[in-house]
Amino acid sequence: MESPSSFPYPPLPPSIDAIRILTLLPGAFNDPLKCTLTVAPFISKPVYAALSYTWDLPHPDISSILESFTLDLTTILVNETHHLEIHPNLALALHHLRSKTTQFPLWIDALCINQASLPERNAQVAMMSFIYARAQKVIAWLGIREFNLNIPASATSAQAPDFVKILGRECEEGVAGDLANAVVEGNRRVKSSKEPGRNSFDFARIATSRYWTRLWIVQEVCLARELVFVFGGKVWRAEEVEGWEMLKHAKELKAQTGREVTGNEGLEARAMLRIVEARAGRHGDGMRLERLVERFMGQGCGNLKDKIYGLLGLAVDIRAAAEGEEDSFAKKKFASLEETHSWLESEPAVRGTGTLRVDYSRCFFDIWVDAVRAVYFLSRPVLERFPHLDGVYERAISVVRTAGALQAALGGMVEEELQQAANTHVEEEPTLQALGYAAGWITDIGPEYTSLVGSFRAQQGWLSTCERRYDDSDDLERLRIINERYSAKMISYDDKCLSRVCEIRSKAVLAWEGHRINFLPRTWQSEEFDQTYHEHWRRGDPDREDTTGNISKTPRICIGTDHLIALVPPAAEVGDLIVRFWGCDAAFVMRRGYLEYKEEDSWRQEEAVPCFLLVGRADVADKSPQGDHSEDAGRFNVNTTKENKSLVWINLGTRTLQLLTANISISDVES
């Protein structure tokens, strides 16, 4: 038996797009699996069905059934010479799909791609959308029905149920074996099974299949020209499944309660409903890369890089670069804010036409940077969020949330790769502009975190500080509620959480209030500004002693205007500004400063322009009522008159953006 990594794959032609077709040879249900594997250039218009399935077993109880199987679910004979190792779930699918009389041409990722060849894998993944869109049918394998495994210990082998025989008989009674004929004959409509009713065990089994939880199936289901679902020997077209009574009932309950539950058993069908609804909306704006990443970051995959690569084929705005094609950033590196501004002003028409290169050899940080830049520079603005603003504003507002969502999707590997330190020095050119709002000014700084959670005296002193902040009883009541909830939340923080509340030293990060989006100062590179910047850090020296004479290195709690409570870096001072961002809980600490600045082509002399210098990252308490995050993060509303929030523009680079958005919470504001 050979593993796919050692199998001598027939080579793909280097100059044309092609795939390998696995042709499943006819046989009875319990016959050994046999196939041929041949190369098929797309120019030859190959006829095939693409199989969508999960490498793992779709239900955990199947492993118990397999122990008594007399069927070989580990190998398939390829080209009459090689016994190739396969996963049991794939073997089960092939046994059910095999026709007794007709050869069945299939494309199966695990067998048709040489997984040991990184260049081939990169190229085939990049054109995955093409592979699934060109298939006559996409077959989604959901698994097999549940069996009663409560077999008496005294039962003899003759008395134990023969699961292979039972499955074979059910397959004979079903219509899955007719799929080969439907594919080979072209446009013939597939035969369908009876819809599972409200009292059927099949729907519960289908709805809880692990199939729905896998990431790759999202684009496989949505890209299919014609999609059919196969469950044992039963088959349904996608349009039929969308109209199932039980699924409609789940949608109704979702609308009423916010939960997707199905039928009398109260069975949850979140994952199934999410995928079915994604297919129904596959031509809409919900197929933007940033929305796809947020919607499906919880889907499982073997390689975390697939959390981005596995959705490129489905994205309508950012697609995978074809083999030999340069991605959108090959020539434009956006090395400075001047280049960024020039791009945003002069090339709005290119938005929605970006490409990313699929390359599994790249590190997580580089993949993340390109994805952030793609949605910032190349995605079309979501203007319905801000009908009174233009696209430059919308992208500047969305970039922080999107950067955090991309880090979360990549499983924290970006942060782990960079080995973030507690005190971080960042030397980089600013290339992006983010738009946040002034959340509050620090008015009092309390004890450090370890004292606050470990000392009764420190905790009582902090409560006294809170009581002195306001005179109005309503203000005090609200502040007590915020502090109570935040104190309970803080206790669970571990060292890694606390290390993110860090000082970030980067003199290129500048911010200002108002609507001055073209503020592109170069004077931050001057010697005069060096002196200003070093004075800024001498004032907030992180090595200053605390009240006990020890060096303070941990975050401190603070209180500020507008009921602000937060953990801030040890260098934070009274008078510093907390800047927050819409749609997430990211926050910066910034300090007032001045910068000598002269606008280009202006007759005016340089003037001291008020700005803000970066101190570090903060962790801010949620001010909204329990379970409602709308006030702080959940509404994309930048009506400053209504919200009484001052806009803050920030020039920053991707490394600083990474530090700001590592492990932030993303509010659920979009489906």
C-alpha positions as CSV (number, residue, x, y, z in Angstrom):
1,M,0.0,0.0,0.0
2,E,1.4,3.4,-1.0
3,S,0.7,6.8,0.5
4,P,-0.3,9.6,-2.0
5,S,3.0,11.3,-1.2
6,S,5.0,8.4,-2.7
7,F,2.7,7.6,-5.6
8,P,4.2,8.3,-9.1
9,Y,1.6,10.8,-10.4
10,P,1.3,11.3,-14.1
11,P,2.8,14.8,-14.6
12,L,0.6,17.8,-15.4
13,P,1.5,19.7,-18.6
14,P,3.5,22.8,-17.6
15,S,2.1,25.4,-20.1
16,I,-1.7,24.7,-20.0
17,D,-4.3,24.4,-17.3
18,A,-5.1,20.7,-16.5
19,I,-6.2,18.4,-13.8
20,R,-6.1,14.7,-13.2
21,I,-9.4,12.7,-13.5
22,L,-10.0,9.7,-11.3
23,T,-12.3,7.3,-13.2
24,L,-14.0,5.0,-10.7
25,L,-14.5,1.6,-12.4
26,P,-17.8,-0.3,-12.1
27,G,-18.4,-2.9,-9.4
28,A,-20.8,-4.2,-6.8
29,F,-21.0,-2.4,-3.4
30,N,-18.6,-4.7,-1.6
31,D,-16.1,-5.2,-4.4
32,P,-12.6,-3.7,-3.9
33,L,-12.3,-0.1,-5.2
34,K,-10.5,0.2,-8.6
35,C,-9.8,3.3,-10.7
36,T,-7.7,4.9,-13.4
37,L,-5.9,8.2,-13.0
38,T,-5.3,10.3,-16.2
39,V,-4.4,13.8,-17.1
40,A,-7.2,16.0,-18.6
41,P,-6.4,19.5,-20.0
42,F,-9.3,21.9,-19.7
43,I,-9.1,22.7,-23.3
44,S,-10.3,19.1,-24.0
45,K,-13.5,19.9,-22.1
46,P,-13.4,17.0,-19.7
47,V,-16.6,15.6,-18.3
48,Y,-16.4,14.9,-14.6
49,A,-18.1,15.4,-11.2
50,A,-16.2,17.0,-8.3
51,L,-16.5,15.3,-4.9
52,S,-17.0,17.5,-1.9
53,Y,-16.4,15.7,1.4
54,T,-14.6,15.8,4.7
55,W,-11.3,13.8,5.2
56,D,-12.5,12.9,8.7
57,L,-15.5,10.7,9.4
58,P,-18.7,12.8,9.2
59,H,-20.0,11.2,12.5
60,P,-17.8,9.9,15.3
61,D,-19.9,6.7,15.8
62,I,-18.9,5.5,12.3
63,S,-15.5,4.5,13.7
64,S,-17.3,1.9,15.9
65,I,-19.1,0.5,12.9
66,L,-15.9,0.3,10.9
67,E,-14.3,-2.1,13.4
68,S,-16.7,-4.8,12.3
69,F,-16.5,-4.1,8.6
70,T,-15.4,-6.8,6.2
71,L,-15.0,-4.1,3.6
72,D,-11.5,-2.7,2.8
73,L,-11.8,1.1,3.5
74,T,-8.1,1.9,3.3
75,T,-7.0,1.4,-0.3
76,I,-7.9,1.9,-3.9
77,L,-6.2,0.2,-6.8
78,V,-5.0,2.8,-9.3
79,N,-4.2,1.9,-12.9
80,E,-4.1,-1.8,-12.0
81,T,-0.6,-1.4,-10.5
82,H,-0.7,0.7,-7.3
83,H,-2.7,0.2,-4.1
84,L,-3.1,3.8,-2.9
85,E,-3.9,4.6,0.7
86,I,-7.2,6.6,1.2
87,H,-9.3,7.8,4.1
88,P,-12.2,5.6,5.3
89,N,-14.8,8.4,4.7
90,L,-13.6,8.7,1.1
91,A,-13.8,5.0,0.6
92,L,-17.3,4.9,2.0
93,A,-18.3,7.6,-0.4
94,L,-16.8,5.8,-3.4
95,H,-18.5,2.5,-2.5
96,H,-21.9,4.3,-2.4
97,L,-21.3,6.3,-5.6
98,R,-19.9,3.5,-7.7
99,S,-22.1,2.2,-10.5
100,K,-22.4,-1.4,-11.4
101,T,-22.2,-0.7,-15.1
102,T,-20.8,2.8,-15.8
103,Q,-17.4,4.3,-15.3
104,F,-17.6,7.4,-13.1
105,P,-15.1,10.3,-13.9
106,L,-14.4,12.2,-10.6
107,W,-12.1,14.9,-9.4
108,I,-11.1,14.3,-5.8
109,D,-8.6,16.7,-4.2
110,A,-6.8,14.1,-2.0
111,L,-6.1,11.8,-5.0
112,C,-6.0,14.1,-8.0
113,I,-3.5,16.6,-6.6
114,N,0.0,15.6,-5.8
115,Q,-0.1,16.9,-2.2
116,A,3.7,16.3,-1.8
117,S,4.5,18.8,-4.6
118,L,4.2,22.3,-3.1
119,P,4.3,24.1,-6.5
120,E,1.5,21.8,-7.9
121,R,-0.5,22.3,-4.7
122,N,-0.2,26.1,-4.9
123,A,-1.3,26.1,-8.6
124,Q,-4.2,23.7,-8.2
125,V,-5.5,25.5,-5.1
126,A,-5.3,28.8,-6.9
127,M,-7.6,27.4,-9.6
128,M,-9.9,25.5,-7.3
129,S,-12.8,27.8,-8.3
130,F,-12.3,26.9,-11.9
131,I,-12.2,23.1,-11.1
132,Y,-15.5,23.2,-9.3
133,A,-17.2,25.6,-11.7
134,R,-16.3,23.4,-14.7
135,A,-17.6,20.2,-13.1
136,Q,-20.8,18.8,-14.5
137,K,-22.0,18.2,-10.9
138,V,-20.6,18.7,-7.5
139,I,-21.4,15.8,-5.2
140,A,-21.5,16.6,-1.5
141,W,-21.0,13.4,0.6
142,L,-22.7,13.7,4.0
143,G,-22.1,10.2,5.4
144,I,-24.2,7.3,6.4
145,R,-27.2,6.8,8.6
146,E,-27.0,5.9,12.3
147,F,-27.0,2.3,13.5
148,N,-28.0,0.8,16.8
149,L,-24.8,-0.2,18.4
150,N,-26.2,-1.7,21.6
151,I,-25.3,-5.2,20.7
152,P,-25.5,-7.7,23.6
153,A,-22.2,-8.9,24.8
154,S,-23.4,-12.4,24.6
155,A,-24.2,-12.1,20.9
156,T,-22.2,-14.4,18.6
157,S,-20.6,-13.1,15.4
158,A,-23.4,-14.7,13.5
159,Q,-26.0,-12.8,15.5
160,A,-24.2,-9.4,15.2
161,P,-25.5,-7.2,12.4
162,D,-23.6,-7.3,9.1
163,F,-23.3,-3.6,8.5
164,V,-21.7,-4.0,5.0
165,K,-24.7,-6.1,3.9
166,I,-27.1,-3.6,5.3
167,L,-25.4,-0.7,3.6
168,G,-25.2,-2.6,0.4
169,R,-28.9,-3.4,0.4
170,E,-29.8,0.3,1.2
171,C,-27.5,1.4,-1.6
172,E,-29.3,-0.9,-4.0
173,E,-32.6,0.6,-2.9
174,G,-31.3,4.2,-3.2
175,V,-30.4,6.2,-6.3
176,A,-26.7,7.2,-5.6
177,G,-25.5,4.6,-8.0
178,D,-27.3,6.4,-10.8
179,L,-25.1,9.5,-10.5
180,A,-22.4,8.1,-12.8
181,N,-25.0,7.8,-15.6
182,A,-26.3,11.3,-14.9
183,V,-22.8,12.8,-15.2
184,V,-21.7,10.8,-18.3
185,E,-25.0,11.5,-20.1
186,G,-24.5,15.3,-19.7
187,N,-27.4,17.4,-18.6
188,R,-29.7,14.6,-17.4
189,R,-31.5,15.4,-14.2
190,V,-30.5,13.3,-11.3
191,K,-33.0,11.0,-9.6
192,S,-34.0,12.2,-6.2
193,S,-34.9,10.5,-2.9
194,K,-37.9,11.3,-0.7
195,E,-37.6,14.4,1.5
196,P,-36.8,13.5,5.2
197,G,-39.9,14.4,7.2
198,R,-40.4,15.9,10.6
199,N,-40.2,12.5,12.3
200,S,-37.3,11.2,10.2
201,F,-34.0,10.4,11.9
202,D,-32.2,11.2,8.6
203,F,-32.6,15.0,9.0
204,A,-31.0,15.0,12.5
205,R,-28.1,12.9,11.1
206,I,-27.6,15.1,8.1
207,A,-27.8,18.3,10.1
208,T,-25.1,17.1,12.5
209,S,-22.7,15.9,9.9
210,R,-19.2,17.3,10.3
211,Y,-19.3,18.0,6.6
212,W,-20.9,21.3,7.3
213,T,-18.2,22.5,9.6
214,R,-15.3,22.2,7.2
215,L,-13.9,25.3,5.5
216,W,-13.2,24.0,2.0
217,I,-16.8,22.9,1.4
218,V,-17.9,26.5,1.6
219,Q,-16.6,27.3,-1.9
220,E,-17.2,23.8,-3.2
221,V,-20.9,24.1,-2.4
222,C,-21.2,27.7,-3.6
223,L,-19.3,27.3,-6.8
224,A,-21.2,24.2,-8.0
225,R,-23.0,24.6,-11.3
226,E,-25.3,21.8,-10.1
227,L,-25.0,20.6,-6.5
228,V,-26.3,17.3,-5.2
229,F,-26.2,16.0,-1.6
230,V,-25.6,12.3,-1.0
231,F,-26.4,10.5,2.2
232,G,-25.8,6.8,2.1
233,G,-27.8,5.7,-1.0
234,K,-30.1,8.8,-1.0
235,V,-29.7,11.8,-3.2
236,W,-31.2,15.3,-3.2
237,R,-30.6,18.3,-5.4
238,A,-29.5,21.5,-3.6
239,E,-32.8,23.2,-4.6
240,E,-34.7,20.5,-3.0
241,V,-32.7,20.7,0.2
242,E,-33.3,24.5,0.4
243,G,-37.0,23.8,0.4
244,W,-37.1,21.1,3.0
245,E,-39.8,21.7,5.6
246,M,-37.4,21.0,8.5
247,L,-34.9,23.5,7.2
248,K,-37.6,26.2,6.7
249,H,-38.6,25.5,10.3
250,A,-35.0,26.1,11.4
251,K,-35.0,29.4,9.5
252,E,-38.2,30.5,11.2
253,L,-36.9,29.7,14.6
254,K,-33.7,31.5,13.8
255,A,-35.6,34.7,13.0
256,Q,-37.7,34.4,16.2
257,T,-35.0,33.4,18.7
258,G,-31.6,34.1,17.0
259,R,-30.8,30.4,17.1
260,E,-30.9,27.9,14.3
261,V,-32.8,24.9,15.8
262,T,-34.6,22.2,13.9
263,G,-37.8,20.5,14.8
264,N,-39.2,18.8,17.8
265,E,-35.9,17.6,19.2
266,G,-34.5,21.1,19.5
267,L,-31.6,19.9,17.3
268,E,-29.2,22.7,16.4
269,A,-28.4,23.0,12.7
270,R,-26.3,26.2,12.6
271,A,-23.6,24.9,10.4
272,M,-25.9,23.4,7.8
273,L,-28.1,26.5,7.6
274,R,-25.0,28.7,7.3
275,I,-23.8,26.8,4.2
276,V,-27.2,26.4,2.6
277,E,-27.8,30.2,3.0
278,A,-24.3,31.0,1.7
279,R,-25.1,29.1,-1.5
280,A,-28.4,30.9,-1.9
281,G,-26.6,34.2,-1.6
282,R,-23.5,33.2,-3.6
283,H,-23.9,36.0,-6.2
284,G,-24.3,38.8,-3.6
285,D,-22.1,41.2,-1.8
286,G,-21.7,38.7,1.1
287,M,-19.0,37.0,-1.1
288,R,-16.5,39.7,-0.5
289,L,-13.2,38.3,1.0
290,E,-13.5,40.2,4.3
291,R,-17.0,39.1,4.9
292,L,-16.2,35.5,3.9
293,V,-13.4,35.4,6.4
294,E,-15.6,36.7,9.2
295,R,-18.5,34.4,8.4
296,F,-16.5,31.2,8.1
297,M,-13.5,31.7,10.4
298,G,-15.0,29.0,12.7
299,Q,-14.9,26.4,9.9
300,G,-12.3,23.7,10.4
301,C,-9.3,23.0,8.1
302,G,-6.0,21.1,8.4
303,N,-3.9,24.0,7.4
304,L,-4.7,27.4,8.9
305,K,-3.5,29.2,5.8
306,D,-6.5,27.7,4.1
307,K,-8.7,30.1,6.2
308,I,-7.7,32.6,3.5
309,Y,-6.6,30.5,0.5
310,G,-9.7,28.3,0.9
311,L,-12.0,31.3,0.3
312,L,-10.2,33.0,-2.5
313,G,-12.0,31.0,-5.2
314,L,-15.4,32.2,-3.8
315,A,-14.5,35.9,-3.2
316,V,-16.0,38.3,-5.7
317,D,-13.4,41.1,-5.1
318,I,-10.1,39.4,-4.4
319,R,-9.2,36.3,-6.4
320,A,-6.3,33.8,-6.5
321,A,-3.6,34.7,-8.9
322,A,-3.2,32.1,-11.7
323,E,0.0,30.2,-12.1
324,G,2.6,32.6,-13.7
325,E,0.4,35.6,-13.0
326,E,1.7,38.4,-10.8
327,D,-0.4,39.3,-7.8
328,S,-1.7,42.8,-7.3
329,F,1.3,43.7,-5.1
330,A,4.1,42.4,-7.2
331,K,4.9,45.9,-8.6
332,K,3.0,48.2,-6.2
333,K,4.5,47.7,-2.7
334,F,2.8,50.7,-1.1
335,A,6.0,51.5,0.7
336,S,4.8,54.9,2.0
337,L,1.7,57.0,2.7
338,E,2.4,59.0,-0.4
339,E,2.1,55.9,-2.5
340,T,-1.0,54.9,-0.6
341,H,-2.7,58.3,-1.1
342,S,-1.8,58.3,-4.8
343,W,-3.4,54.9,-5.2
344,L,-6.6,55.8,-3.4
345,E,-7.0,59.1,-5.3
346,S,-6.0,58.1,-8.8
347,E,-7.1,54.4,-9.3
348,P,-10.5,53.9,-7.8
349,A,-11.6,51.9,-10.9
350,V,-9.3,49.0,-10.0
351,R,-11.2,48.2,-6.8
352,G,-12.9,44.8,-6.8
353,T,-10.3,43.3,-9.2
354,G,-7.4,42.3,-6.9
355,T,-5.4,39.1,-6.8
356,L,-3.5,37.3,-4.1
357,R,-0.8,34.7,-4.7
358,V,-1.4,31.2,-3.2
359,D,1.9,30.1,-1.7
360,Y,1.9,27.7,1.2
361,S,5.6,28.3,1.8
362,R,5.0,31.9,2.9
363,C,4.9,32.8,6.6
364,F,1.6,33.8,8.3
365,F,2.6,37.4,8.7
366,D,3.3,37.9,5.0
367,I,0.0,36.2,4.1
368,W,-1.8,38.4,6.6
369,V,-0.2,41.6,5.3
370,D,-1.1,40.9,1.7
371,A,-4.7,40.1,2.7
372,V,-5.0,43.3,4.8
373,R,-3.6,45.4,1.9
374,A,-5.9,43.6,-0.6
375,V,-9.1,44.5,1.3
376,Y,-7.8,48.0,2.1
377,F,-6.6,49.0,-1.4
378,L,-8.5,46.7,-3.7
379,S,-11.9,45.8,-2.2
380,R,-14.9,48.0,-3.1
381,P,-16.1,50.1,-0.1
382,V,-19.2,48.9,1.7
383,L,-20.9,52.3,1.3
384,E,-24.3,51.1,2.8
385,R,-22.6,51.2,6.2
386,F,-21.9,55.0,5.7
387,P,-24.2,56.5,3.1
388,H,-22.9,60.0,3.9
389,L,-19.2,59.1,3.6
390,D,-17.0,58.2,0.6
391,G,-14.9,55.1,0.1
392,V,-11.7,56.4,1.6
393,Y,-13.4,56.9,4.9
394,E,-15.1,53.5,4.8
395,R,-11.9,51.6,4.1
396,A,-10.1,53.5,6.9
397,I,-12.8,52.6,9.3
398,S,-13.0,49.0,8.3
399,V,-9.3,48.2,8.2
400,V,-8.8,47.7,12.0
401,R,-11.7,45.3,12.3
402,T,-10.7,43.4,9.2
403,A,-7.1,43.1,10.3
404,G,-8.3,41.6,13.6
405,A,-10.7,39.2,11.8
406,L,-7.8,38.0,9.5
407,Q,-5.6,37.4,12.5
408,A,-8.3,35.5,14.3
409,A,-8.9,33.4,11.2
410,L,-5.3,32.5,11.1
411,G,-5.5,31.1,14.6
412,G,-3.1,33.5,16.3
413,M,-0.2,32.3,14.2
414,V,0.7,35.8,13.0
415,E,1.3,36.9,16.6
416,E,3.1,33.6,17.5
417,E,5.4,34.0,14.5
418,L,6.4,37.5,15.5
419,Q,7.0,36.5,19.2
420,Q,5.5,39.7,20.5
421,A,7.4,41.3,23.4
422,A,6.0,43.3,26.3
423,N,7.8,46.5,25.2
424,T,7.8,46.8,21.4
425,H,9.9,49.0,19.3
426,V,8.6,49.3,15.7
427,E,10.7,50.8,12.9
428,E,8.5,51.0,9.8
429,E,7.2,53.5,7.3
430,P,3.5,54.2,7.8
431,T,1.5,52.9,4.8
432,L,-2.1,52.9,6.0
433,Q,-4.6,55.4,7.4
434,A,-7.1,54.1,10.0
435,L,-10.0,56.0,11.3
436,G,-11.1,55.7,15.0
437,Y,-12.8,57.9,17.5
438,A,-11.8,59.5,20.8
439,A,-13.2,57.2,23.5
440,G,-12.1,59.3,26.5
441,W,-9.2,61.1,28.2
442,I,-7.4,59.5,31.1
443,T,-8.2,61.4,34.3
444,D,-6.9,59.0,37.0
445,I,-4.4,56.1,36.9
446,G,-5.0,53.4,39.5
447,P,-2.9,50.4,40.7
448,E,-1.2,47.9,38.4
449,Y,-3.0,44.7,37.5
450,T,-1.3,42.4,39.9
451,S,-2.1,44.6,42.9
452,L,-5.7,45.2,41.7
453,V,-6.5,41.4,41.6
454,G,-4.3,40.4,44.5
455,S,-4.6,43.2,47.1
456,F,-7.8,44.1,49.1
457,R,-6.2,47.5,49.9
458,A,-5.5,48.3,46.3
459,Q,-9.0,47.2,45.2
460,Q,-10.6,49.4,47.9
461,G,-8.4,52.4,46.8
462,W,-9.5,51.9,43.2
463,L,-13.2,51.9,44.2
464,S,-12.6,55.2,46.1
465,T,-11.0,56.7,42.9
466,C,-14.1,55.7,40.9
467,E,-16.4,57.3,43.5
468,R,-14.5,60.6,43.4
469,R,-14.8,60.8,39.6
470,Y,-18.5,61.8,39.3
471,D,-21.0,63.7,41.4
472,D,-24.1,62.8,39.5
473,S,-25.8,59.6,40.9
474,D,-26.7,58.3,37.4
475,D,-23.1,58.6,36.3
476,L,-21.8,56.8,39.4
477,E,-24.3,54.0,39.0
478,R,-23.2,53.4,35.4
479,L,-19.6,53.5,36.4
480,R,-20.1,51.0,39.1
481,I,-21.8,48.6,36.7
482,I,-19.0,49.0,34.2
483,N,-16.3,48.5,36.8
484,E,-18.1,45.4,38.3
485,R,-18.3,43.7,34.9
486,Y,-14.7,44.6,33.9
487,S,-13.3,43.5,37.3
488,A,-14.9,40.1,36.8
489,K,-13.6,39.9,33.3
490,M,-10.0,40.9,34.2
491,I,-9.5,38.1,36.7
492,S,-9.5,35.6,33.8
493,Y,-6.6,37.4,32.0
494,D,-3.5,35.3,31.6
495,D,0.1,36.5,31.0
496,K,-0.4,36.5,27.2
497,C,-3.5,38.7,27.5
498,L,-1.7,41.1,29.7
499,S,1.3,41.2,27.4
500,R,-0.9,42.6,24.6
501,V,-1.6,45.7,26.8
502,C,1.9,46.9,25.8
503,E,3.9,50.0,25.0
504,I,4.5,50.4,21.3
505,R,7.4,52.7,20.4
506,S,7.0,53.9,16.8
507,K,7.6,57.5,16.0
508,A,6.1,57.2,12.5
509,V,2.6,56.5,14.0
510,L,0.9,59.9,14.1
511,A,-2.7,60.8,14.7
512,W,-4.9,63.9,14.6
513,E,-8.5,64.8,15.1
514,G,-10.9,66.0,12.4
515,H,-11.2,65.3,8.7
516,R,-7.7,66.0,7.5
517,I,-7.2,62.8,5.6
518,N,-4.4,64.0,3.4
519,F,-2.1,64.8,6.3
520,L,1.1,63.1,5.2
521,P,4.0,64.7,7.2
522,R,7.5,63.7,6.5
523,T,8.9,65.7,9.3
524,W,8.7,62.7,11.7
525,Q,12.0,61.7,10.1
526,S,13.7,65.0,11.1
527,E,16.2,65.5,14.0
528,E,13.9,68.1,15.6
529,F,11.1,65.5,15.8
530,D,13.5,63.0,17.2
531,Q,14.0,65.3,20.2
532,T,10.2,65.7,20.6
533,Y,9.7,62.0,20.4
534,H,12.4,61.1,22.9
535,E,11.0,63.7,25.3
536,H,7.6,62.0,24.8
537,W,9.1,58.7,26.1
538,R,11.2,60.3,28.9
539,R,7.9,61.7,30.3
540,G,6.4,58.2,30.3
541,D,9.5,56.1,31.1
542,P,8.3,52.5,31.5
543,D,11.1,51.9,34.1
544,R,9.8,54.4,36.6
545,E,9.3,53.0,40.1
546,D,5.9,52.3,41.6
547,T,4.8,53.2,45.1
548,T,6.7,50.3,46.6
549,G,10.0,51.2,45.0
550,N,9.8,48.3,42.4
551,I,10.1,48.7,38.7
552,S,6.6,48.6,37.1
553,K,6.2,46.5,34.1
554,T,2.6,45.4,34.1
555,P,-0.6,47.2,32.9
556,R,-2.4,49.6,35.2
557,I,-6.1,50.3,35.4
558,C,-7.3,53.8,34.7
559,I,-10.4,55.9,34.6
560,G,-11.3,58.6,32.1
561,T,-14.0,60.9,30.7
562,D,-17.2,59.5,29.4
563,H,-17.3,56.5,31.9
564,L,-14.0,55.1,30.5
565,I,-12.3,52.3,32.4
566,A,-9.3,50.5,30.8
567,L,-6.0,48.7,31.3
568,V,-3.2,50.8,29.9
569,P,0.6,50.3,29.5
570,P,2.8,51.5,32.5
571,A,3.9,54.5,30.5
572,A,0.4,55.9,30.1
573,E,-0.2,59.2,31.9
574,V,-3.1,61.4,33.0
575,G,-4.2,63.4,30.0
576,D,-3.5,60.7,27.4
577,L,-6.3,59.9,24.9
578,I,-7.8,56.4,24.4
579,V,-8.7,55.9,20.7
580,R,-11.2,53.1,19.8
581,F,-12.4,51.7,16.5
582,W,-15.8,50.6,15.1
583,G,-16.8,47.0,14.9
584,C,-14.2,45.7,17.4
585,D,-12.7,46.3,20.8
586,A,-9.2,47.4,19.6
587,A,-7.8,50.5,21.4
588,F,-4.7,52.7,21.3
589,V,-3.3,55.0,24.0
590,M,-2.1,58.3,22.4
591,R,-0.4,61.4,23.8
592,R,-0.8,65.0,22.7
593,G,2.1,66.5,20.8
594,Y,3.0,69.0,18.1
595,L,4.6,68.5,14.7
596,E,6.2,71.1,12.5
597,Y,4.3,70.8,9.2
598,K,3.9,72.6,5.9
599,E,1.4,71.5,3.3
600,E,2.8,70.8,-0.2
601,D,2.6,73.7,-2.7
602,S,1.5,76.0,0.1
603,W,2.8,79.6,0.4
604,R,2.5,79.3,4.2
605,Q,5.5,78.6,6.4
606,E,5.8,75.6,8.6
607,E,3.5,75.7,11.6
608,A,3.2,73.6,14.8
609,V,0.3,71.3,14.1
610,P,-1.4,69.5,17.0
611,C,-1.2,65.7,16.7
612,F,-1.0,62.6,18.9
613,L,1.9,60.2,19.4
614,L,1.5,56.5,20.1
615,V,2.0,55.2,23.7
616,G,0.7,51.7,23.3
617,R,-2.3,49.4,23.2
618,A,-5.1,49.5,25.7
619,D,-7.8,47.0,26.9
620,V,-11.1,49.0,27.4
621,A,-14.1,48.0,29.4
622,D,-17.4,47.5,27.5
623,K,-19.8,50.3,28.4
624,S,-22.9,48.7,26.9
625,P,-25.6,46.8,28.8
626,Q,-24.9,43.1,29.4
627,G,-25.0,41.2,26.1
628,D,-25.4,44.4,24.0
629,H,-22.2,45.7,22.4
630,S,-23.8,48.3,20.2
631,E,-22.5,51.4,21.9
632,D,-18.8,50.5,22.0
633,A,-18.3,48.5,18.9
634,G,-21.3,47.0,17.2
635,R,-22.7,49.7,15.1
636,F,-21.0,51.2,12.0
637,N,-22.3,54.7,12.8
638,V,-20.0,57.7,12.4
639,N,-22.5,60.4,12.9
640,T,-20.4,62.4,15.3
641,T,-23.2,64.8,16.1
642,K,-25.4,62.0,17.3
643,E,-22.7,60.0,19.0
644,N,-20.6,63.0,20.3
645,K,-17.4,61.2,19.2
646,S,-14.5,63.0,17.7
647,L,-12.9,61.3,14.7
648,V,-9.2,60.4,15.0
649,W,-7.1,59.6,11.9
650,I,-4.0,57.5,12.4
651,N,-1.1,57.0,10.1
652,L,0.4,53.6,10.8
653,G,2.2,50.6,9.3
654,T,1.3,46.9,9.1
655,R,3.4,45.8,12.1
656,T,1.8,48.4,14.4
657,L,-1.6,47.3,13.0
658,Q,-0.8,43.7,13.9
659,L,0.1,44.6,17.4
660,L,-3.2,46.6,17.7
661,T,-5.4,43.9,16.4
662,A,-4.0,40.6,17.8
663,N,-6.7,38.7,19.6
664,I,-9.3,41.5,19.5
665,S,-13.0,40.7,19.7
666,I,-15.0,41.3,16.5
667,S,-18.6,42.4,17.0
668,D,-21.3,40.5,15.0
669,V,-22.7,43.3,12.9
670,E,-23.0,41.4,9.5
671,S,-24.3,38.1,8.5
